[in-house]
Amino acid sequence: MAAQDESLFTLDVIPHEILEHILSFPEISIHDLCNASKVCAKFRDVVCSNELWRQKFVQRWPDLFRQHNAVGTRWREDCSERFTCGKKLRKCIASMSEKFYTQDELSEDAFTEILHLSKHPRAMLFYIDELYAILDDGMPDDNLTVKYYARRVQCFVCHEHLKSLWDNYLGFPDDVRKPPLLEDGALLLAEWCQPLERIDTEGVRQTLDLLAAKARTLLANRHPNHPILKAAFENGTSSDLTLESRSRWQPSECRAVLTCINHVLFQVYALMGEKHEFYTRENSFIDKVLQKKTGIPIALCVIYEAIARRLGVLCLPVSFPGHFLLKWLEHPELPEDQRYTYIDPFNGGRFLTQKECPQICPGIQIDNSSSYDAVPPIRVLVRMCWNLVEVGRQQEGTLGMQGLRQALELLELFERLGHNPCAGAIEHRLLLARVYLHLGINYAQVMSLLQDIEAAHPASSGIVAYMYRSAQSQMAAQQQRKEARNHRQVHKQRSTSKSQVAFTIGLIMKHKKYHYQCVIYGWDSTCAANRDWIYQMGVYNLSRKDRQPFYNVLVEDGSNRYAAQENLTISTDPSPISHPEVGKYFERFCGTHYTPNEQKEGEYPEDAEVRKDILQQSYGSTPTRRTDEG
């Protein structure tokens, strides 16, 4: 009997280390771990291991773990808080369509609830991780309304997170550490202006490291006695060179390094200046420039400076009029205007003397007192922002307005952090106030901006007064519309329409004349546009003129249009419409049509049955994908 008892194997005799190792397997989820802690006291003690919870955090949220792996983290608490933040955030997003459906744009106060969901110091990172999980769920045609509002939340949360990073980047005391690296600022700018994208910051740094390593290899072949090959110099990492430092090598040795950089960067890697589509946002973002291998002068200078710094050569940014250059100290013994050699990465890394620089931009007045001065990283970033402002002004539609707003808000952030080299300038604040008024958002910020402008520049009181009245008028009109919506809800009834409305919301259509595909998100029984628009668009040239149904459509090119019924036909080859507002009105794409969300369906309560009949007639059978009827 004793021998039989000894042969029994029970879990309580397994050492803690073995149990912890078993529970660390990826197949054991966090939920399983919580259940295991309830089995017995021994399991409870094992599950208390901080290392075990760290491994579970890595397994469940690897991207999030890479962003934060601080010593002393209580991983069980972080796992719990990450789950809680995700759950609360999803609930908040799910309620947004009902709250904000009637609003074209959302003010910042629409997101204040999110700031109070958690007090955890890494809450913003948890939210961003959850938002990526929502948006990258592997079902691009489903949950469109949740994803529509998740994108807006992500823009807000990303900027809130980046504000603290900008504060750390810019808010260094002179006696504590050296100035920040230009490439780090360029990466922050790329993240700020692309809040919906995953910017692989480490990937960018690794690419710069790789390019530096290739240049060093070439240098070893061309100049085997170069001191960089003998010195205790670790290539591939950011060196400690700053704006006040000097290059590590003698001038002739620096030139050898730069010549090798030119070959690797512009011949091997084939980086070049973008001369055809100069005014596109991507040309300013360091990650995009490295991907597509074209960019504007200032972005190419950021990349060049980062590689040179890795190889021990200090290149200083020069905000040259109409262009952007780098310079390095080649002739320290000569007069000031002959000491530096200038580099033009936009033109293949060409070396220039100071006298040759004006040839780059003929016709532009050059101020010799400041045009050749080196500028700190913040000046470079401000100029990049103004480049993006110009791009936003020239780009039509929603994307242009978003880009303009992001660049202006970053300039305002620099101002509020006390690091705008043009402190007190009002141009960006006037533009930002105008953008907010155009979008009908952030009226409190508009008032604050106008007060700051008037206080700093009393001479601007005229334009400030005009914009102040405009803001008050818009606020009053917005409140009236809100009260009107609370008292009545618009329902478009097909049965009471005097004209024959042939189509319904959610149908994929094709324009007979312009051949674009679109989805209907609204209709009027007769043309509801004003007379000026009717004459401008030639509506009276149509056979039924304005006395026919007109449809609000989202077009595949991202535009919103108002099309006459006689110009539309059911698409014979329906496909998803790539338009940023699709999710505002529709829940999913079903192969042949879109399913309206609850708010849109409520506006057109009779469309569902008609849509079902049209789909049956047009496509012959019920689509294999799920439809709004089941």
N, C-alpha and C positions, 0 to 999 in steps of 0.2 A: 504493500500500500504506500509506504514511504517512497519507494522507487517510482511508483506511478505519479505521486505528487510532485516529485522532483522533475519529472519529464514534462509537466505542464509549463507552458510558456505564456506569460502574461505581460501586458504592455508596461506595467509598473516597474518591471525589472530592467527595461531598456534605459540606458544612460540618457541624460538630458541632451548631450551632444548629438546622439543618433536621432532622437526624436526631432530636434531642431533641424537637422539636416534633411530628414524626410519631409517635414512641413515646409521646407524652403523650396521644394520642387515647384516648377511653374504650374503644374496641374492642380496644385492646391491654391484655391482662390482666397482672397481676403475674407469673403463670406465663410468659406470652409474654416479658415483660421479662427474666426470668431466663434463658430460652432464648436471647434475643438477645445477652446478654452473653457467650455461648459461641461466637458466630459468628466474631469476629475481635477483635484488640486494639483497633481503633477503636470497635467497638460496646461492648466492655467499658468503655472510657473514658467513652463517652457515658452508659452505664447507671449509672455512678458518680455522676451528678448528684443532689445532695440535693433540688433543686427538682423533678426528675422523679419521685422517689419520694414527695415530698410530694403531688404531683398524683395519683399512684396511690393513696395513702392516702385522699385525699378522695373519689376515685371509688369505692373499695371499701367504705369505712366512713365515710360522710358524717356520721352522727350522732355517732360517736366523735370525729371530727375537730373538730366544734363544741364538744366538751367540753374539748378540749386542743389548743391551737395555739401552744405556747410557742416563742419564738425560741431557736435553738440545738438544736432537736430533730434527731436523726439519723433521718431518716424511713425509710431502708432497714432499719435495725435495728428500728425500731418495727413495720414491716410484717412482718418475719420473726418478731418476738416475738408479734405479734397472731395470726399463723397458728399458731404453736407453742402458745400459751395455749389457743386454741380447740380444737386437736386433743387436747391433754392433758385439757382439761375434759370433752369429749365422752366420752373413754375412761373417765374417773372416774365420770361419771353413768351410763354404760352398765352399770357393775358394781354399782350401788347396789341394784337390785332383789334380786339374789342375796344381798347382804350384809344388807339391812335389811327384807326382805319381812315378817318376823314381828313387826316393831316397829310399834306404832301411831303413835308420835311419835319424832322423832330428837333425840338430845342434840347439843350443840355439838361433842362429840368425833367425831361422825360426819362432820364437815366439815373436820377438821384437815388431812387430806391435801391439800385444795385450797389451803390457805395455803402449802404447800411446793412447789406446781407451778412457781412462777416467783418470782424476786426482783426483777423489773422494777418500777419505782416506779408504773407505771400498770397493773399486772396486774389489779387489781380492776375497773378500767374495761374492760379487755379481756374479762374474764369476763362482766361484765354485758352487753356488746355481743353476745357469743357466745350468751348465754342468751336474749336477745331473738330472735336468729336461730333458735334451736331452737323457741321457743314461738310465734313468728310465721312459721311456715314455709308458710303458705297451705294447710295440710292439717289442719284442726281435728279430724278424726276418725281420724287416723293417729298412730303413734308415741306413744301415750298414756302408756305406762309411762315412757319417757324424759322426757316432758313433766311427768309427775307429780313425778319426782325433781328435774327442772330447776327447778321452782317452789320446792321446798324449798331447793335450792342458792342460788337467786336471793335468797330472804329472807336467808340467811346472808351472802352476798357483798355484797348491798346494804347491810346493817347494818355490815359491816366497813368498807366504803368510807365510809359516813356518819360513822362514829366519828371518823375523821380530820378530816372537815369540821366536826363539832361541836367538836372540840378547837380548831380554828382559829377558829371562831366565838366560842367562850367564853373562849379562853385568851389574851386580849389584855392586855398590861401597860398600866396606866393612863397611863404616860408615853410610850407608843409610838404609839398611834392611838386614835381615838374609839370609843365603844361601838358594838357592831354594830347594824344596822338590825333592827327588829322584824319586818318583812316577810321578811327573809332567814331568821330563825329559824322563822317560820311555814311557810316553804317547806321547810326541813329537816325540820320535824315532819311535814308532809304526805308527804314522801318516806319518812321512817322508818316511818310507819304504813300506807303503801301500797307496800310493796316490790315488788309484782308489777305495778305500773302505771308507765307512762312519764309522769312528771310534767313537763309542759312549763313549766319554771321561767321561761324567757325569754318564753313566751307570757303567763304571769301578769303579769310585769313590764310587758310591752307593753300589756296590758289596763289596768293601773293608769296607765301613761303616757297612754293614750288618754282615759281618764276625766278625768285631770287637764287634758289639752288641751281637752276639751269644756267643762270648768268655766272654764278661762281664756278661751275664746271667749265664753261667756256673760257673764263678768265684763267683757270688753271692750265688749259691747253695753250692759250695765247701768251700768257705771262707766268710761267711756272715759278718765277722767283718773287711774285707779288707777295707783300707782307700779309695779306689777308689769309694766305694759305699756311702761314707759319705762326701767326699770332693766336693767342688763346681767344678765339672769336667763334662763337657758336652761330653758324649761319641758320637761317630759317626761323628766327625768332625776332620779335621787336626789340631793337637795341634801346639804349637809354639816351639816344640823341634827342635833344630838344631844340627849340628855336634859338636858344642862347649858346648851344654847343658848336663845336667845330667838327669837321670830318676827321675820321681816324687816320687818314692817309695823307701823304704829300700830294700836291696838286696833280702832278703827272700820273700818280697812281690812282687818283680819283677819276681822272679822264679815262684811264684804261677800264675802270669799273663801269663807268657810264657808257662807254662804247660797247661793252659787252651787253649791258642792259638794253641798249638800242637794238642790237641784233636779235636778242631773244624776244623782246617785247613786240617789235614791229616786223621782224622777218620770220621768226619761228612761230610765235604765237599769233602773228598777223593782226595785232591790234591796230586800229586806224581811226582817224577822225571822221565823224559822220558829216558829210558835206551835202547830202541830198535831203534828208529829213531831219534838219537841224533842230526844229522846234517840236520835239516829242519828249514826254516826261522821262522815258526810259533812258535817254541819253545822259541824264544827270545822276542816275542811281548806280552806285559802284557795283552792286551785284549784277544788274542787268548789263552794264557795260562789259564786265568780264565774261558774261554769257554770250552776248551777241558780237562782242569784240569791236564795237564801234561806240563812239561817244563824243561829247563836246569837249573843248579844251580844258575846262576846269576839272571835269571828271577824270580825264586822262592824266592830268597833273597830280591828282590825288593818288592814283595808282602808281605812277612813276615815282613819286616821293616816297611811298611806302616801300617799294622795292629797293630804292637807293639807300634808304635808312637801314634796311636789313643787311646791307652790304657795307655799312660804315661810311656812307657819303651823305652829308647833310645838304639837301636841296630845299631852298626856301621858296615858298609860294609868292608870286608877284601878280597882283591884281591889275594887269595891264589894260588900258582902255581898249574895248572892243575885242579883247582876247584874254588869254590867261597863260602865264609862263612860270617856269621855275628858274632859279639861279643858284650857282654854287661858286664858292670863292676859289678862283684859279690863280689869280695874280695878286696876292696880298700886299706886295711891295709897290704896286702901281697906284696912281691917283684913284680916287673914289669911283669915278665914272669908267674906269678900266679894270677894276679889280675882279668883277664878276663876269662869268660866262653864263649866258642865258640858254635855257633848253625849251624847245617848242615841241612837246609830245604830240600835238595835233598834226604836226607835219613830220612825223617819223623820228622825233627826238633831235631835230636839227639844232646844232650849236650856233649861238649868235653872240656878237658883241653888243654892247649897249647902243652903239651907233647904228647897228643893223636892225634893231628891234622895230623902229617906226615903219620899216618896209612891210611889216606883217599886215598893218592896217593903214594903208595910204588914205589920206584925206581926213584922218582923225587927229584932232589937236592933242598933242602930248605935253603934259605938264611935267617938266623935268624934275621939279622939286619933290614929287611924290609918286609918279607913275612907275618908278623902278624900285620902290621900297618893298621890303619883305613884309608880309602881313601875317598875323597870328591865325590860328585855326578858325576862330569865331568869325573873322572877316571873310574867310573863304566860304564858310557855311552860309553867312548872310547873302553873299553874292549868289550862291547856288539857289537860295530861296527866291531871290528876285528873278533869276532865270526861270524858275518854275512858275512864278507869278505871270511872267510874260507868256509862257506856254499856255497857262490857263486862260489868259485873255484871248488868245488866238484860237483855242480849241472850242468848238461849239458843243452844246448839249450838256448832259448831266456830268459826264466825266471831266469836261473842262471846268465846270463850276466847282466840282469836288476838289480838283487839283489846285485851283486858285484858292479855295478856302483853306486847304491844308497848309499851303505855303505861307499864307498870311497869318494863320493861327500860330505857326512856328515862329514867325518873326515877332509876334506879340508875346509869345512865351519868352523869347530872348530878352525882350524889353522888360517884362515883369521880373525876370531873374537878374536884371541889372547887367546884362552882358551884350546888349546891342551896341555896336560901335557907333551907330547913328542915333544914339539915345536922344529922345525928344523929338525925333522926326515924326511927322504926322501922316505921311503918305500912306503907309501900310495900315494905319488905324482908320483912316478915312475909307480906304478900299474895303477893309474888313467889315466896317459898319454898313457899307453899301451892299456887300454880299449878304450879310445877315438880313437886311431889309428886303433884298430881292427874294431871298428864300422864305421870308416871313418867320424867322426864328430868333431866339436869343435876344429878346428886346431888352432885358436887364443889362446884358453885356453891351448892347448898342448905346444905351444911356450912359454907361460907365465910360465907354470909349469916347463919346462926344464930350463928356465932362473933362476928361483928361486932355483932349485936344484943345478945348477952349482955355483950360488953365495954362497949358504950355504955350499956346499961340493965340493970344486975345484977338489978333487980326483976323482969325478964321471964324469969328463969331457969326458972320452972315451965313456961311454954309452950314455951320453947326446948328443954327436956329432952324434952317430949312429942313435939315435931316431930323432934328428933334420933333418938329411938327409932323413930318412924314411917319415917324415911328409911333407917335401918339395916335395918329389917324389909323394906322394899320392895326394897332392894338385894340382900338375901339371896334373896328370892323371885324376883327377876329373874334372878339367877345360876342358881338351880335350874331355872327354865324354859329358860334357854339351854342348860344341860347336858342337859336332857331332850330338847330338840329335836335336839341333836347325836347322840343315841343312837337316836332313832327319828323317822321322817318320817311324818306323818299322810297316809294315803290313804283316801279315802272310796270304798268299793266298792259299786256298785249291785247286783252279783250276790249279795253276801252279806247284803243288806238284807232284813229280814223283811217290811217294809211296802213297798208299791208307790210308788217315787219317780217321779213322772210327769214332772218337769221337770229341766232341767240348768242349770248355771252358764252365764251369757252370754245367756240368753233375756230378751227384753223382755216384761214381764208387766203386767197391769192388775188392780188390786184390785177385786173384785166389789162390795164395799160402799162403800169410800171413793173408788174411781175414780181413784186415782193410778197413774201409770206408774212402773215400777221395773225394775231389772235384778238378776237373781239372781247372787250371788257366793259362795254357800255353802248347804249344806242338811244337815239331820239326818233320819235315817229316822223318828225320833219326836221329840217336843218335848223339847229339852234344857234348857229354862229351869227355874229353881227354882220351888218350889211357891207362894211368895208372888207371883211374877210371873204364874203360871198363873191363880191366883184373881183377881188384880187385873185381868187382861185378859179375864176371862170365857171362858177356853178351854173350860171344861166346858159352856158353852152351845152349842158347836159339835157338829155331828152325830157327828163321829169323835173329839171331845174332843182329848186330847193324844196319842192313839194313831194319829197320821198324820204324814207328813213335814212339817217346818217349814223355811222358807227364809229365809236372810239376804239382804235386798234393800237396794239403794241407791235411794232415792226421789228423784224429780225436784225435791223441795223442799229437798234437801240433808240429809235425815235418814236414819238407818239403822234398819231395822225387821226384825221377826221375824214372818213371816206363815205362817199355816196353808195347806196345799195346797188345801183346799176353798174358800179365799177368793181364789185366784189363777186367772187365765186368760191364755192367750196374747194379747198385744196385737194388735188388728187394724190398728192404725195406729202401728207402732213408730217411735220417734224417739230421738235421742241424749238421754241422761239427764244433766242438769246437776248433777252431784254431784262435790265435790272429790276423792273417793277412787276414782273410776272408773279412773283410770290406774294405781292401785296394783295392780289385779287384771286389767286388760284392756289389750290391745295396740292394738286398733282397733275402730271401729264399722263394721259391714258393711251397713248399711241395714235389716236385720231383726234383728240381734243383735250382740253383742260377742264378739270373739275373745279368749279368756283368754290371759294371758301365760304364760311358761314355768313360773313358780312356781305360779300358780293351776291350770294344766293338770295339773301334777304332783300336786296335792292330789286331783283328781278325774279320774283317768286314763281312766275308762270313759265319761265324759260326751260326748266328742267325737263318737263314732258315733251315740249316741242323739240328740244335738243335731242332727246332720245329718238324721236321719229325721224329727224333729219339724218342722224347717224345711220339709222337702219336703211334709209333710202339711198344714202350716198355711198356707203361702204358695204351694203349687202347683208351684213351680219353683225352681231354684237362683237366688238373688239375682244381679242384674247386677253388683253390686259384688263385689270379691274376698271370699272367706270364709276361715274357718280351714282349710277343706279344700283351698284352692288359690286 
